[in-house]
Amino acid sequence: MQKNRSKRYRAAEELVDRNKTYSFSDAVSALKKLPPTKFDQTVTMSFRLGVDPKQSDQMVRGTCPLPHGSGKQVRVLVFAQGAAATAAKEAGAEFVGFEDLVRKCQEGFQDFDVAIATPTAMAEVRKLGKVLGPRGLMPNPKTGTVTEDTATAVREVKAGRVEFKLDKNGNVAVPLGKVSFAENQLVENGTAIIEAVVKARPATAKGRFVEGMTLAATMSPGLAVDPSPYLSI
């Protein structure tokens, strides 16, 4: 596997101490010093959590507004009618409609990043569970994407609100910005995410909740981050 790594990646690995657990700010500083790529990499924080993903009462899920945005152009689709549809369009949603959009999605349309729906529209949108669910695009009240206030939801998503959800292996991965962001922007975005994940601890979780954290960019090796400063939150 090592032989398939690029020269740039191997050079980056030389700069990462695999035996060290970094403070979050030191990890960000070290990540910024790694050899650059030809594109602006996405920076992601990954969490290994001490929960059982097979237990429904130990699901970890939520949203987090990023103080400095995500650096990503977010395409928003809104299932709504009337005033809620008008408000969504004025707030900048790329796709707004109801039954026409439901049919379009049933036919395979998925050229968007976030779907929002009014509670009334969900009666029809639920039919798209098998289509949108696997891609994590299904509107959900817990993530603020089922709401009457479509304008606020659209603006928050566009401004950089990210969602997180436990995967089947007990991990959570959340994008926190781009490598081009200033160090303080990455630190503040990442701190907001860490605090949001820690606060999302299920009441049924036993023992240590955050077993490990890793900071990484798209094409760069990960840096182990010390979670202990955040576990009292």
C-alpha positions as CSV (number, residue, x, y, z in Angstrom):
1,M,0.0,0.0,0.0
2,Q,2.9,2.4,0.9
3,K,4.3,2.1,-2.6
4,N,1.1,3.5,-4.1
5,R,1.3,6.7,-2.1
6,S,2.4,9.8,-3.9
7,K,5.7,11.5,-3.3
8,R,3.8,14.4,-1.7
9,Y,1.9,12.1,0.6
10,R,5.0,10.3,1.7
11,A,6.6,13.7,2.4
12,A,3.6,14.7,4.5
13,E,3.8,11.4,6.5
14,E,7.4,12.3,7.4
15,L,6.1,15.5,9.1
16,V,3.4,13.7,11.1
17,D,4.5,12.1,14.4
18,R,2.4,8.9,14.5
19,N,3.3,8.3,18.2
20,K,2.1,11.8,19.3
21,T,-1.3,12.9,20.4
22,Y,-1.7,16.5,19.4
23,S,-3.7,19.3,21.1
24,F,-6.3,20.4,18.6
25,S,-4.6,23.7,17.9
26,D,-1.2,22.0,17.4
27,A,-2.9,19.5,15.0
28,V,-4.3,22.3,12.9
29,S,-0.9,24.1,12.9
30,A,0.8,20.9,11.8
31,L,-1.8,20.1,9.1
32,K,-1.3,23.6,7.6
33,K,2.4,22.9,7.3
34,L,2.0,19.7,5.2
35,P,2.9,19.8,1.5
36,P,0.0,21.3,-0.5
37,T,-2.1,19.7,-3.2
38,K,-3.2,21.3,-6.4
39,F,-6.7,21.7,-5.0
40,D,-8.1,23.2,-1.8
41,Q,-8.5,20.1,0.4
42,T,-11.4,19.7,2.8
43,V,-10.4,19.3,6.5
44,T,-12.4,16.7,8.4
45,M,-12.6,15.8,12.1
46,S,-13.3,12.2,12.8
47,F,-14.5,10.7,16.1
48,R,-14.3,7.1,17.4
49,L,-17.1,6.9,19.9
50,G,-17.8,4.5,22.8
51,V,-21.4,3.7,21.8
52,D,-23.0,0.6,20.2
53,P,-24.3,1.7,16.7
54,K,-26.6,-1.3,16.6
55,Q,-28.6,0.2,19.5
56,S,-31.2,2.7,18.4
57,D,-31.0,4.5,21.8
58,Q,-27.3,5.1,21.3
59,M,-27.6,7.0,18.0
60,V,-25.5,10.2,17.8
61,R,-26.8,12.8,15.5
62,G,-27.1,16.5,15.2
63,T,-26.1,19.7,13.5
64,C,-23.5,22.4,14.1
65,P,-23.3,25.9,12.7
66,L,-19.7,26.7,11.7
67,P,-18.5,30.2,12.9
68,H,-16.6,30.6,9.6
69,G,-18.7,28.5,7.2
70,S,-17.6,25.3,5.5
71,G,-16.0,26.8,2.4
72,K,-18.3,24.6,0.3
73,Q,-21.0,25.7,-2.1
74,V,-24.1,24.1,-0.7
75,R,-27.0,23.3,-3.2
76,V,-30.3,23.3,-1.3
77,L,-33.6,21.7,-2.4
78,V,-36.8,22.6,-0.6
79,F,-40.1,20.7,-0.6
80,A,-42.7,23.3,0.1
81,Q,-45.8,25.2,-1.2
82,G,-47.1,28.7,-0.9
83,A,-45.4,31.2,1.4
84,A,-42.9,28.7,2.6
85,A,-41.8,28.0,-1.0
86,T,-41.5,31.7,-1.8
87,A,-39.5,32.3,1.4
88,A,-37.1,29.4,0.4
89,K,-36.6,30.9,-3.1
90,E,-35.9,34.3,-1.6
91,A,-33.4,32.8,0.8
92,G,-31.4,31.3,-2.0
93,A,-32.5,27.7,-2.4
94,E,-31.6,26.3,-5.8
95,F,-34.6,24.0,-6.2
96,V,-38.0,24.6,-4.7
97,G,-41.2,22.7,-5.4
98,F,-43.5,20.0,-4.1
99,E,-45.0,17.1,-6.0
100,D,-43.0,18.0,-9.1
101,L,-39.8,17.7,-7.1
102,V,-40.9,14.5,-5.4
103,R,-41.4,12.9,-8.9
104,K,-38.1,14.3,-10.1
105,C,-36.3,12.7,-7.1
106,Q,-38.2,9.4,-7.6
107,E,-36.8,9.5,-11.2
108,G,-33.2,9.7,-9.8
109,F,-32.5,13.4,-9.4
110,Q,-30.0,14.0,-6.6
111,D,-28.0,17.0,-7.8
112,F,-28.2,18.8,-4.4
113,D,-26.4,18.6,-1.0
114,V,-29.2,19.3,1.5
115,A,-33.0,18.7,1.4
116,I,-35.4,20.7,3.5
117,A,-39.2,20.1,3.8
118,T,-42.2,21.7,5.6
119,P,-44.0,19.3,8.0
120,T,-47.0,19.2,5.6
121,A,-44.8,18.3,2.6
122,M,-43.3,15.4,4.6
123,A,-46.4,13.3,3.9
124,E,-45.3,13.0,0.3
125,V,-41.5,13.3,0.9
126,R,-41.5,10.2,3.1
127,K,-42.1,8.2,-0.1
128,L,-38.5,9.1,-1.0
129,G,-37.0,7.3,2.0
130,K,-35.3,4.6,-0.1
131,V,-34.0,7.2,-2.6
132,L,-32.7,9.9,-0.3
133,G,-32.0,7.9,2.9
134,P,-28.9,6.0,1.6
135,R,-27.3,9.3,0.7
136,G,-28.2,11.0,4.0
137,L,-30.4,13.5,2.2
138,M,-33.7,12.7,3.9
139,P,-35.2,15.8,5.8
140,N,-35.3,15.2,9.5
141,P,-36.7,17.3,12.4
142,K,-33.6,16.5,14.5
143,T,-31.3,18.2,12.0
144,G,-33.6,21.2,11.5
145,T,-34.4,20.2,7.9
146,V,-38.1,19.7,8.6
147,T,-39.5,23.1,9.5
148,E,-42.1,25.7,8.6
149,D,-39.3,28.4,8.7
150,T,-37.7,27.4,5.4
151,A,-35.9,30.7,4.9
152,T,-34.0,30.4,8.2
153,A,-33.1,26.8,7.4
154,V,-31.9,27.6,3.9
155,R,-29.7,30.5,5.2
156,E,-28.2,28.4,8.0
157,V,-27.3,25.6,5.6
158,K,-25.8,28.1,3.1
159,A,-23.8,29.8,5.9
160,G,-22.1,26.5,6.8
161,R,-24.3,24.5,9.2
162,V,-23.0,20.9,9.0
163,E,-24.8,17.7,10.0
164,F,-23.2,14.7,11.7
165,K,-24.4,11.2,12.2
166,L,-23.0,8.0,13.7
167,D,-22.0,5.4,11.1
168,K,-22.4,1.6,11.4
169,N,-18.8,1.3,12.8
170,G,-19.4,3.8,15.7
171,N,-17.6,6.7,14.0
172,V,-18.6,10.2,13.2
173,A,-16.8,12.3,10.5
174,V,-17.6,16.0,10.1
175,P,-16.0,18.5,7.6
176,L,-14.9,21.7,9.3
177,G,-13.5,23.8,6.4
178,K,-10.8,24.0,3.8
179,V,-7.0,23.9,4.2
180,S,-6.9,27.5,2.8
181,F,-8.8,28.7,5.9
182,A,-6.7,30.6,8.5
183,E,-5.6,28.6,11.5
184,N,-7.9,30.4,13.9
185,Q,-10.9,29.8,11.6
186,L,-10.2,26.0,11.5
187,V,-9.6,25.9,15.3
188,E,-12.9,27.8,16.0
189,N,-14.9,25.7,13.5
190,G,-13.4,22.5,14.8
191,T,-14.0,23.4,18.5
192,A,-17.6,24.1,17.7
193,I,-17.9,20.6,16.1
194,I,-16.2,18.9,19.0
195,E,-18.5,20.6,21.5
196,A,-21.6,19.7,19.5
197,V,-20.6,16.0,19.2
198,V,-19.7,15.8,22.9
199,K,-23.1,17.4,23.8
200,A,-24.9,14.8,21.6
201,R,-23.9,12.0,23.9
202,P,-26.8,9.6,24.4
203,A,-28.1,9.2,27.9
204,T,-27.6,5.4,27.6
205,A,-23.9,5.7,26.6
206,K,-21.6,4.1,29.2
207,G,-18.0,4.8,30.1
208,R,-15.7,6.9,27.9
209,F,-17.7,8.6,25.1
210,V,-15.0,10.0,22.9
211,E,-12.4,7.2,22.5
212,G,-10.4,9.0,19.8
213,M,-10.3,12.0,17.5
214,T,-8.4,12.5,14.2
215,L,-7.8,15.6,12.1
216,A,-7.1,15.1,8.4
217,A,-7.3,16.7,5.0
218,T,-8.6,15.0,1.9
219,M,-5.2,13.8,0.6
220,S,-3.1,14.0,3.7
221,P,-2.4,11.7,6.7
222,G,-4.4,12.0,9.9
223,L,-3.2,13.5,13.1
224,A,-4.4,12.0,16.4
225,V,-6.0,14.7,18.6
226,D,-6.2,14.6,22.4
227,P,-10.0,14.6,23.3
228,S,-9.5,15.0,27.1
229,P,-9.9,18.8,27.2
230,Y,-13.4,18.5,25.8
231,L,-14.8,15.6,27.8
232,S,-16.0,17.7,30.7
233,I,-18.3,19.6,28.4
